[in-house]
């Protein structure tokens, strides 16, 4: 099934790099780009976005703030945050949102695994009455 991915990064070169990885692994998917969080928010109503790959360090809202706002508006979207900042507070903030942490420099294999997982239906959470189970 074809998906739409938005790549949010203030570096055009980085957006092109991520776009290339996505299209090499999922050639039938659509990739759109945003240079910052304001552009991301502006593009939310343009179509059905399934996956967001967001850089952490950007002007305006950082990737964590952008992801939190995005997930508030569209709770079913899958999110990965890319950063070279692997401090515990950053990584735990990313994970607390339910987003994937992707360290820079990006590894294509890791991105491919994320894209494959993000294309699958969500598993019921342990809070879900239908999905329970010991965690």
C-alpha positions as CSV (number, residue, x, y, z in Angstrom):
1,X,0.0,0.0,0.0
2,X,1.3,3.4,-1.0
3,X,2.0,5.9,1.8
4,X,2.8,9.6,2.0
5,X,5.9,10.6,4.0
6,X,6.8,14.2,5.0
7,X,10.4,15.0,5.6
8,X,11.0,18.0,7.8
9,X,14.5,19.4,7.9
10,X,15.9,22.9,7.5
11,X,18.8,21.5,5.4
12,X,17.7,20.9,1.8
13,X,20.7,18.5,1.4
14,X,19.4,16.4,4.4
15,X,15.9,16.4,3.0
16,X,17.2,15.2,-0.4
17,X,19.3,12.4,1.4
18,X,16.2,11.2,3.3
19,X,14.0,11.4,0.2
20,X,16.5,9.2,-1.6
21,X,16.6,6.6,1.1
22,X,12.8,6.5,1.2
23,X,12.3,6.2,-2.6
24,X,15.1,3.5,-2.9
25,X,13.2,1.4,-0.3
26,X,9.6,2.3,-1.1
27,X,9.5,3.5,-4.7
28,X,5.8,3.7,-4.9
29,X,5.5,6.1,-1.9
30,X,5.0,9.8,-2.1
31,X,7.5,12.1,-0.4
32,X,6.8,15.7,0.4
33,X,9.1,18.1,2.2
34,X,9.0,20.9,4.7
35,X,11.9,23.2,5.7
36,X,10.7,23.8,9.2
37,X,7.9,23.1,11.6
38,X,5.7,26.0,10.3
39,X,5.8,24.5,6.8
40,X,5.0,21.1,8.4
41,X,1.9,22.5,10.1
42,X,0.9,24.3,6.8
43,X,1.0,21.0,4.9
44,X,-1.0,18.9,7.3
45,X,-4.3,19.7,5.5
46,X,-2.9,19.2,2.0
47,X,-3.4,15.5,2.0
48,X,-3.3,12.3,4.0
49,X,0.2,12.1,5.6
50,X,1.0,8.7,7.1
51,X,4.6,9.1,8.2
52,X,6.7,12.1,9.4
53,X,10.5,12.1,9.5
54,X,11.6,15.2,11.5
55,X,15.0,16.7,12.2
56,X,15.5,17.6,15.9
57,X,17.5,20.8,15.4
58,X,15.5,23.3,13.4
59,X,14.6,27.0,13.8
60,X,11.3,27.6,15.4
61,X,9.8,24.5,17.0
62,X,12.5,21.8,17.4
63,X,11.7,18.3,16.2
64,X,10.4,17.2,19.6
65,X,8.0,20.1,19.8
66,X,6.9,19.7,16.2
67,X,6.3,15.9,16.7
68,X,4.2,16.6,19.8
69,X,2.1,19.1,18.0
70,X,1.8,16.8,15.0
71,X,0.7,13.8,17.1
72,X,-1.9,16.0,18.8
73,X,-3.4,16.9,15.5
74,X,-3.0,13.4,13.9
75,X,-2.5,10.7,16.5
76,X,-2.2,7.9,13.9
77,X,0.8,9.3,12.1
78,X,4.1,7.4,12.6
79,X,7.0,9.7,13.5
80,X,10.8,9.3,13.5
81,X,13.1,12.1,14.8
82,X,16.5,12.4,13.4
83,X,19.3,13.9,15.5
84,X,23.0,13.7,16.3
85,X,22.1,14.8,19.8
86,X,21.9,11.4,21.7
87,X,21.7,12.9,25.2
88,X,19.5,10.8,27.5
89,X,17.0,13.7,27.9
90,X,16.5,14.0,24.1
91,X,16.2,10.3,23.4
92,X,13.8,9.8,26.3
93,X,11.7,12.7,25.1
94,X,11.5,11.2,21.7
95,X,10.5,7.8,23.1
96,X,8.0,9.3,25.4
97,X,6.1,10.6,22.3
98,X,6.1,7.1,20.9
99,X,8.4,8.3,18.1
100,X,11.4,6.4,16.7
101,X,14.9,7.8,17.5
102,X,17.2,7.8,14.4
103,X,20.8,8.9,15.1
104,X,22.8,10.9,12.6
105,X,24.5,10.0,10.4
106,X,21.5,8.1,9.1
107,X,21.9,4.4,8.2
108,X,19.8,3.3,5.3
109,X,19.1,-0.1,6.9
110,X,17.7,1.5,10.0
111,X,15.5,3.9,8.0
112,X,14.3,0.9,5.9
113,X,13.3,-1.0,9.0
114,X,11.4,2.1,10.3
115,X,9.6,2.5,7.0
116,X,8.6,-1.2,6.9
117,X,7.4,-1.1,10.5
118,X,5.5,2.2,9.9
119,X,3.7,0.8,7.0
120,X,2.2,-2.0,9.1
121,X,-1.1,-1.6,11.1
122,X,-0.5,-0.4,14.6
123,X,-0.5,-3.1,17.3
124,X,-3.1,-2.6,20.0
125,X,-1.5,-0.9,23.0
126,X,-1.6,-2.6,26.5
127,X,-4.2,0.1,27.4
128,X,-6.5,-1.2,24.7
129,X,-9.3,-3.5,25.9
130,X,-8.8,-5.7,22.8
131,X,-5.1,-6.0,23.0
132,X,-4.1,-6.4,26.7
133,X,-1.3,-8.5,27.9
134,X,1.6,-8.3,30.3
135,X,4.2,-5.9,29.2
